[in-house]
Amino acid sequence: MLQYVTLTIDGSRVRAAKGTSVLDAAIEYGICIPHLCHVPSLSDIGACRLCIVEHVRNGSSNVTTSCTLRVQEGMVIRTNTEKIVKLRRNIAELLVAEAPNSRAVQDIAVRCGVKEVRYPFRNNNCIQCGRCVRYCNQYWRANVLGFIGRGKDRHVDYPLGTRPDFCKNCGACTLYCPMSVTPCEGPMKRGEEHLCGKCESQLSMSASLPGACVRCDLGKGFQCARHA
């Protein structure tokens, strides 16, 4: 039998089953916590850092990823403080600089309030969110993909750089990749990268409801946890 706990998220009392992540509990109650690397039913690794929140304990707070934080009885969570909004905006800005040719990244940046990109564009084709790796290994049990190397050399690849015969060719690694959907106007060439921002008008409701899920179409074509 499931056991439930009661916690407070942004002043609202939330009831969730033990073992549930704070992110999933918030999503269930329509509380918007931007996220990108999260995939329902798969383990979370907090790779994108977008889902950071403040966990308040004994009068002080700790910034942590909500996807890796499990609900506890009486815990207090703040998802939309000035500190969190500023940190999250900077993270989203860094992601756009890293991979401007992902509509999912572009849209989440707009959702996080990014107005300009102050960092050099790198135009990489991977943000190392690990969605493809976790889906391949945890859902299909194929273990075809993995992280190779360390530091700046870390990347996703097949063992020995060659796709093995036991790959199921399911296409999930592409389906769950934030890079699988390009910006509306198509891929940006190197030297021409920019913040798209054309979906900003869809966020008109967020001005009066900053912490609520407005059920916008941002990231359309990329699977959001709420609708997956």
N, C-alpha and C positions, 0 to 999 in steps of 0.2 A: 504494500500500500504506500502511495506517495505521501511524503511528509511535506508540509508547506511552512514557509516562513513569511513574515511581514517586514517589509523594509520601506524606506522613504526615498523617493526619487523626485527631486525638484519640488519638494513640499507635498507630493502626492503619496498616499499610502498604496503600496503595491504588494500583492500576494503572489508568491511564486514557489514552485516546487524546489526542494533542496537539490542542489547540483546544477540548477539553471544558472546561466551566466547573467550578469547584470544587463548586458546588451540585449539578450533575448527577452528578459523580463520587461525592459523598457519598450522594446518593439511591440510586445504583446499588448501594452497599455497605450500605444500610440504616441510614445515619447520619442522624439527624433534624436538619435545619436548617429551622426554620419559615420559610415564604415565602408570598407572596400574589400579587405581580405577575408571577411567572414563568409562562410558557406554553411547553411543550416545542415545539421546532422554530422558535420565533420569537426574534428578537433580544431581549436583556435590557437594561433601562435602570436597574435598581436603584431603582425608584421607591418601593417600600414600605419599604425599608431593613430589613425583618425578618430577612433572611438574612445579616446581618453576622457576620463571623468575625474572628479575629485571625490575621494572616499574620506569622509569626515569621521574622525575618532578622537575622543578625549580632547575636544577643542581644537585639534589641528587636522589638517587635510593632507592627503597623499595623492598625487597624480598617478593614475594607472590606467591600463587599457581595460575597458568594460567587458570585452569579449573573453578575457582570461580571468576575470574576477567573478567568483561564485557568490550567489546571494547568501546572506546570513541574517538571522533574526535581529531586528532592530538597527541594521546598518543604515547609514545616511549617505546618499549619493547626490552630487550636484553635477549636472551635465552641461550647463549653459552659463557658467560664471564668466566674468570678464577675463580671468586668467585662462580658462579652458578655451574660450572662443579665440583668444589671441594665439595660443599655442597651436590649436587645430588649424587656424588659417595659415600659419607659417608652414605646417606640415603639408597642407594641401598645395601651397605655393611651390614647395620643393618637389612634390610629385608631378606637377604640371611641367616644371623645368626639366625633370627627368624624362617624362614621357608625354609630350604634348599631342602625340598622335593617337591617344586613347580618349574616346568620347566619355567613357566612364570617369576617367581622371579629370577631364575638362569640366564635366558636369558637377562632380563632387566639389571641385574647387569653387565653382559658382555658389553651390549650396553652403560652402563654408565662408563665403564673403570675400573671396580673393578678387581684388580689383586690378592688380598688376603683378607682374612677375619680376622680382628684383634679382633673381639668380640666373646665371648663364644656362641657356637651353642645351641639353645634352642629346635629346632626340633618341633615346634608347628604346628598344622594343620590349623591355621587361622591367617591371618595378619590384620583382622578387617578392610578390605577395604570397607565393606558395599555393595559390588555389589549384593550379594544375597538378602540382606534386601531391597535395593531400587528396584530391579527388581520385587520381590514378592509384595511389597506394592504399587509401583507406576505404574507398567505395568499391573499386574494381579489384583490389588486392593484386594488382599487376606489378607494382614496383618497377615500372619502366622509367619513370622520371625521378630526378633527385637534384639536390643542390651540390654543385661541384666547386671546389676552391674556397678560398677565404678572402675576407676584406674586399678590396676593389675588384678582385678576380672571381668573386663568387657569382655563380650563374646557374641556371637550370639547364640540364642536359641529360641525354641518355647515358647509360654506362659505356664508357670507352668512346663516347661521342657517336655511337651508331645505334639506330633503333633496332632493338632485339626482335627475334622472330615471335616471341611470346606477347608482343604488343597486340592489344585487342582491336586496334584501329577504330576505337569508338568515337574519336573526335572530341571527347569531353575536355581534353587539355586545351582545345581551342575555344570550345563553348564557354568555359568558365574563366577565360583569360580576359582581363580588362583591356588588352590591346586588340581584341577581336573586332571591336566596333570603332571605326575611325570617325573623326569629326565630320559634321554635316557636309562641309565643302570638300571633303576628301583629305588624304594624307598631306601633311605640310612638309615641304622640302627643307633640307638643312639650310639655315640662314634665314628662313622665312617663318620660323616658329613664332607663335603668339598665343595669348590667352583668347579663346573664342568668345565666351561670355554671352552668346546669343540666346541662351536659355534663361537669362536673368529675369526676364519679364514673367516667367512662370512662378517666380517666388514672391509675387506681390502679397500673398496671404501671410508670408512668414514675418512681415514687418509687425503685425499685430499678434502673431502666434509664434514667437521665435523658438519655442521649445517643442512645438507640436509637429507631427507628421502631416504635411499638407497634401500628401498623395499626388505629388507633381509627377511629371513625365521625365524628370532628369534621369539620365542613364538609360533611357528607353533602348531596348535591345540588349542590355546587359542585366543579368539577373540580380535584382535587389533581394535581400533576405526576406523582406516583408511579402514579396509576391512570388518567391521561388516555389 
